[in-house]
Amino acid sequence: MSDLQQSLFLKTLRGEPVPRPPIWIMRQAGRYLPEYMKVRESISFNDLCRTPEAACEVTLQPIRRFGFDAAIMFSDILTPLAPMGAEFEFGNGGPKLSRPVRDEKDIRGLSTYPSREGVPFVAEAIGLMKKELGDRTPLIGFAGSPFTLATYLIEGGGSKNYEHLKTMLYSRPELLQELLDKLGEQILDYLRMQADAGVDAIQLFDTWGGILHPVDYARMVLPVVRRIMDGLKDTGVPRIYFLKGSAPYNHLLRDLDVECCGIDWTQDLSLAITQLPGKAVQGNLDPLCLFGSENEIRRRATEICRQGAAAPGHVFNLGHGILPMIPPENAEALVDAVHAAGRR
Ligand code: CP3
């Protein structure tokens, strides 16, 4: 078996014993790092996602600085939507779509495409990243879940109440279904391309799947997540499903065929582990805890490692992405605390 297969991260996802939990952080490449800001002085975010050499460089930055146990390819969940006909602009107020998707005409105007042709730069970037990371650090590929992508398409950007999406859900659910099915087809193809290009694991980000009643989650969100995860099984690439706000739905995730579930900080990790038997878990420190004192960061991280030891596997992570204002030294203290957990 290659050295990479013996990495803490891939062993953990296979449920094999490890001396300490592996750690990586959602949004680990980003604005809290001065070296990332330096790169951004000369390239826009959209171009950064589409330029393999630059995307490779920022993917490596947090690995060099903190020695994380996994790299995540630099891109955005909205990147694969542009060739469908929905190009987002990233301004200071977050992503914006000039023409939101609100009716059947808009939905039918979005077209699926072969990912190799529409976003070849993603496969190319993965090739470069794999070469640089070598046998030392596994690479995570990712995509947004169809539901989370649909929130951005329908609202035209981020949202507080999701009023357009919910109007569609409660008046024309078949339309929302049509959009989710179309996105599901595209995202499966996109993730299969990433697996072919050589990623060592994939994570599906479902940042906004948690805004629904469990009955609607089970009906609208879960079936297409299942189709994507089942459709990736034959690639052999381990699959992580991160659903923010999953606590009320854990019972629904029990029989989802994935190696690992990402858990946010609003649930007790011990309880989530009992609710997700047989699965590895990933999480679950509150990202805002990184504003706290070093003592508190260490204390909470140590407790999460202790709880995680009861799972078939525990990947240490935050419960959501790291924020731009976090001092990098605080992330450093977190990494050190997780490393120390193995020495106890
Ligand atoms: O994790 C990583 O380091 C890999 C890169 C990555 C980014 N976005 C880079 C990014 C990943 C995995 C994402 C996922 C993503 N993107 C999600 C799901 C996870 C989550 O955080 O909820 C979502 C919902 C998006 C959509 C998105 N992209 C938003 C809402 C924003 C604006 C808000 C913000 O943080 O700026 C982005 C922009 C974005 N994506 C940035 C980065 C580094 C900042 C862009 C910049 O450099 O100005």
Residues whose N, C-alpha, C, O or C-beta is under 5 A from the ligand:
A	BS01	CP3	I25 M26 R27 Q28 A29 G30 R31 F45 I72 M73 F74 S75 D76 I77 G94 P95 F205 T207 G321
